[in-house]
Amino acid sequence: MTTRTLTMLVAMGAAMSALASGGGDDDRDRRRDPVADRIYVEECGSCHVAYPPALLSRASWKAVVGRLATHFGVDASLEPAMGAEINAYLQARASLRDTVDGDGRTALRITETAWFRHEHRPGEHGLYRGVFEQASVGSPAKCDACHRGAAGGRYGEGEIRLP
Amino acid sequence: MRPTRSWLLVAALLAGPAWAERPADFLARFEAEARSQDASFAASASRGRQWFESRHGEDWSCSTCHTRDPARSGRHQVTGKAIEPMAPAANPQRLTSGRSVAKWFRRNCRDVLGRECSAAEKADVVAWLIDAGRSTGEGR
């Protein structure tokens, strides 16, 4: 492939992702954005679902990306070039509202946010106590245990299957 | 760096080398590196197997996530995500990318040993991965 063709393909990809974002600044629209960044999906998605960037604020993502060498008990360090690209992607697509934990501190986990806790409280959408401890789930980090479209960034109610 | 150039660099990195490497290349490389420190070193799959299954000062061994049989799928201990088999016999994508091999040894060795792995340790474990699942597909 020539450099020119490659440049064109990359430019087309960038244009398509700009279109896909629709310029919507509302968090609800942002949460529906497909998780499309290939580096993000490849690097972060190898250990867990590539979470939609709009589920955390810029401050939260900055805190997470800033300490990847000690990422919830696991070394998830990146090559500097990869880290910079992923940081830029997350900052551009982050939630516009602050995401904080129950004590008002910058949330480091999606599960700490008020939005997540509200949407996943027992009784909501048929959720029950202990659902995250089921053998087929194991952890609330495993979105795709119930959200069957999570790998493709789809979390619509039509694709929820509780174990 | 201008955005276009940075995209090109990233695209080139992701496209991966056209000269994809083979598992035996990694074995030869780590073995040669280990020999530069100990001329009598020879990689051993059985030593690699034992090392793979043992803990080295931290909470996890390699087999904690990858199981004792590298020809089988494993499971991430924190997130629960499935991990494809490590043995090239079961998963031909393994041990074909220098970037990937370097990245995962760097990260996982720090988790399992609290330090980077030596060339000798890498040579042994690569020998075990190449060997695993070759004849029966079962852990030996």
Chai-1 contact restraints between the chains, C-beta under 6 A:
chainA,res_idxA,chainB,res_idxB,connection_type,confidence,min_distance_angstrom,max_distance_angstrom,comment,restraint_id
A,V10,B,W7,contact,1.0,0.0,6.0,A-B,restraint_1
A,V10,B,A11,contact,1.0,0.0,6.0,A-B,restraint_2
A,C47,B,H76,contact,1.0,0.0,6.0,A-B,restraint_3
A,C47,B,T79,contact,1.0,0.0,6.0,A-B,restraint_4
A,H48,B,T79,contact,1.0,0.0,6.0,A-B,restraint_5
A,H48,B,K81,contact,1.0,0.0,6.0,A-B,restraint_6
A,V74,B,V78,contact,1.0,0.0,6.0,A-B,restraint_7
A,V74,B,D111,contact,1.0,0.0,6.0,A-B,restraint_8
A,D75,B,R107,contact,1.0,0.0,6.0,A-B,restraint_9
A,D75,B,R110,contact,1.0,0.0,6.0,A-B,restraint_10
A,D75,B,D111,contact,1.0,0.0,6.0,A-B,restraint_11
A,E85,B,V10,contact,1.0,0.0,6.0,A-B,restraint_12
A,G138,B,G80,contact,1.0,0.0,6.0,A-B,restraint_13
A,S139,B,T79,contact,1.0,0.0,6.0,A-B,restraint_14
A,S139,B,G80,contact,1.0,0.0,6.0,A-B,restraint_15
A,A141,B,T79,contact,1.0,0.0,6.0,A-B,restraint_16
A,K142,B,G80,contact,1.0,0.0,6.0,A-B,restraint_17
